[in-house]
Amino acid sequence: PDNTKKFIFPNTLKRIANGLRNNSSIEYIFVPDTIEEITNGFTSNANLKLLRLPASSTTSYGSGFSFSGNKSMEYINLPNERKSIGNGAFQGSGVKNLILPDGIETLANKPFEGADKLECLALSRKFKKIEGDDTFKGCINLRELFIGKSIESVSQTAFIHGAEKHVPNLEKLYFEGVLRRW
């Protein structure tokens, strides 16, 4: 129904092909640990506040898995077995604070572009590369960024592109590593 606020996938379901998209009423989505595969994400849900994903290490996530356009999203738990955050994964989302789990090692192109509510981001201690361009473009409220000591490389346009600063209000950068490694 159009007025559903909470959506809980049944425990008997094994595969989610296209997630939930373009829904204006759902605020909470719960995906059970019994899910074996999710091929696409949960995008453009205007009022989605919370997305609970499986904690299971056996769940497979497709390359198109994304949370983009969820302007009201306040919380998401990301599974540890993910190795990267894909192209545009949080583009235009409303996530405010995000801690990437230890399994995530890279960021692709524009994963946080237009995520103008993002205030604090903590990259995992095992995090290695910010590969993509315009990683933080439009993250005008990002104030704190935590980068672990395993970082190996950062794209030249992750934080700035020409004269445009992508993160104009960054106040605190916590870095455990050695700059010469970049």
C-alpha positions as CSV (number, residue, x, y, z in Angstrom):
1,P,0.0,0.0,0.0
2,D,1.0,3.6,-0.6
3,N,0.9,4.6,3.1
4,T,3.2,1.8,4.4
5,K,5.9,3.3,6.8
6,K,7.8,0.1,7.6
7,F,8.8,-2.6,5.2
8,I,10.1,-5.9,6.4
9,F,11.2,-8.5,3.8
10,P,10.0,-12.0,4.8
11,N,12.5,-14.5,6.2
12,T,11.7,-16.9,3.4
13,L,13.0,-14.6,0.7
14,K,16.5,-15.5,-0.6
15,R,17.0,-12.8,-3.4
16,I,16.1,-9.2,-3.8
17,A,16.5,-8.1,-7.5
18,N,15.7,-4.4,-7.4
19,G,15.3,-3.3,-3.8
20,L,12.7,-0.6,-3.2
21,R,12.8,2.5,-5.3
22,N,11.0,5.7,-5.7
23,N,8.7,5.2,-2.8
24,S,7.4,8.2,-0.9
25,S,6.0,6.6,2.2
26,I,8.4,4.0,3.5
27,E,10.6,5.2,6.4
28,Y,12.1,1.9,7.6
29,I,13.4,-1.1,5.6
30,F,14.5,-4.3,7.3
31,V,16.3,-7.0,5.3
32,P,16.6,-10.3,7.1
33,D,19.9,-12.2,7.5
34,T,18.4,-15.1,5.4
35,I,18.8,-13.0,2.2
36,E,21.5,-14.5,0.0
37,E,21.7,-11.9,-2.8
38,I,20.8,-8.3,-3.4
39,T,21.5,-7.2,-6.9
40,N,20.5,-3.5,-6.8
41,G,19.9,-1.0,-4.0
42,F,17.3,1.1,-2.4
43,T,17.3,4.4,-4.2
44,S,15.2,7.6,-4.3
45,N,12.9,6.7,-1.3
46,A,12.0,10.2,-0.2
47,N,11.3,9.5,3.4
48,L,13.5,6.5,4.1
49,K,15.2,7.1,7.5
50,L,16.7,3.7,8.3
51,L,17.9,0.7,6.3
52,R,19.0,-2.4,8.1
53,L,20.9,-4.8,5.9
54,P,21.9,-8.4,6.7
55,A,24.9,-8.8,9.0
56,S,25.5,-12.2,7.3
57,S,28.9,-12.6,5.6
58,T,27.2,-14.9,3.0
59,T,25.0,-12.2,1.4
60,S,26.1,-11.2,-2.1
61,Y,25.7,-7.6,-3.2
62,G,25.6,-6.6,-6.9
63,S,27.7,-3.9,-8.5
64,G,24.7,-1.6,-8.8
65,F,24.0,-1.6,-5.1
66,S,23.2,2.0,-4.1
67,F,21.5,4.3,-1.6
68,S,21.5,7.4,-3.8
69,G,18.7,9.9,-3.6
70,N,17.4,8.9,-0.1
71,K,17.4,12.5,1.2
72,S,15.9,11.5,4.6
73,M,18.2,8.6,5.4
74,E,19.7,8.9,8.9
75,Y,21.1,5.5,9.5
76,I,22.4,2.5,7.5
77,N,24.5,-0.4,8.6
78,L,26.9,-1.5,6.0
79,P,28.0,-5.2,5.8
80,N,31.6,-6.0,6.6
81,E,32.2,-8.1,3.5
82,R,31.8,-5.2,1.1
83,K,35.2,-4.3,-0.4
84,S,34.3,-1.0,-2.0
85,I,31.7,1.8,-2.1
86,G,30.6,2.0,-5.7
87,N,29.9,4.8,-8.2
88,G,27.4,7.2,-6.8
89,A,26.4,4.9,-3.9
90,F,25.4,7.7,-1.5
91,Q,25.0,10.4,-4.2
92,G,22.4,12.9,-3.0
93,S,21.6,10.9,0.2
94,G,20.7,12.4,3.5
95,V,23.1,10.3,5.6
96,K,24.6,12.5,8.4
97,N,27.2,10.2,10.0
98,L,28.8,7.2,8.5
99,I,31.3,4.7,9.8
100,L,32.6,2.4,7.1
101,P,33.1,-1.2,8.2
102,D,36.6,-2.8,8.2
103,G,35.9,-4.7,5.0
104,I,35.7,-1.6,2.8
105,E,39.0,-0.6,1.2
106,T,38.1,1.7,-1.7
107,L,35.8,4.5,-2.8
108,A,34.9,4.7,-6.5
109,N,33.7,7.7,-8.5
110,K,31.4,10.3,-6.8
111,P,30.2,8.0,-4.0
112,F,29.2,11.0,-1.8
113,E,28.5,13.6,-4.5
114,G,25.7,15.9,-3.3
115,A,25.5,14.3,0.1
116,D,25.0,17.8,1.6
117,K,23.9,16.5,5.0
118,L,27.0,14.4,5.6
119,E,28.7,15.8,8.7
120,C,31.1,13.0,9.8
121,L,32.7,10.2,7.9
122,A,35.1,7.5,9.3
123,L,37.0,5.4,6.9
124,S,37.9,2.0,8.2
125,R,41.4,1.3,9.6
126,K,42.0,-1.1,6.6
127,F,40.8,1.5,4.1
128,K,43.3,1.9,1.2
129,K,42.2,4.1,-1.7
130,I,40.0,7.0,-2.7
131,E,40.1,6.1,-6.4
132,G,37.3,8.1,-7.9
133,D,36.9,11.7,-9.0
134,D,34.7,14.2,-7.1
135,T,34.5,11.9,-4.1
136,F,33.2,14.6,-1.8
137,K,31.8,17.1,-4.3
138,G,28.9,18.9,-2.7
139,C,29.6,17.7,0.8
140,I,29.2,21.2,2.1
141,N,28.5,20.1,5.7
142,L,31.3,17.5,6.1
143,R,33.1,18.7,9.2
144,E,35.0,15.7,10.4
145,L,36.9,13.0,8.4
146,F,38.8,10.1,9.9
147,I,41.4,8.3,7.8
148,G,43.2,5.2,9.0
149,K,46.9,4.4,8.6
150,S,46.4,1.9,5.8
151,I,45.6,4.6,3.2
152,E,47.7,4.2,0.1
153,S,46.3,6.8,-2.4
154,V,43.9,9.6,-2.7
155,S,42.5,10.9,-6.0
156,Q,43.7,14.4,-7.0
157,T,40.1,15.5,-7.3
158,A,38.6,13.9,-4.2
159,F,38.5,17.1,-2.2
160,I,39.0,19.8,-4.8
161,H,38.5,20.2,-8.5
162,G,40.2,23.2,-10.1
163,A,39.2,26.2,-7.9
164,E,36.1,24.4,-6.5
165,K,36.5,23.1,-2.9
166,H,34.3,20.1,-2.4
167,V,34.5,20.2,1.4
168,P,34.5,23.9,2.3
169,N,33.6,23.4,5.9
170,L,36.0,20.6,6.9
171,E,37.2,21.4,10.4
172,K,38.9,18.3,11.6
173,L,40.9,15.7,9.6
174,Y,42.1,12.8,11.7
175,F,44.9,10.9,10.1
176,E,46.8,8.0,11.6
177,G,49.3,7.4,8.7
178,V,52.3,9.0,7.1
179,L,51.8,11.6,4.3
180,R,54.7,10.4,2.2
181,R,52.8,7.2,1.5
182,W,50.4,9.2,-0.7
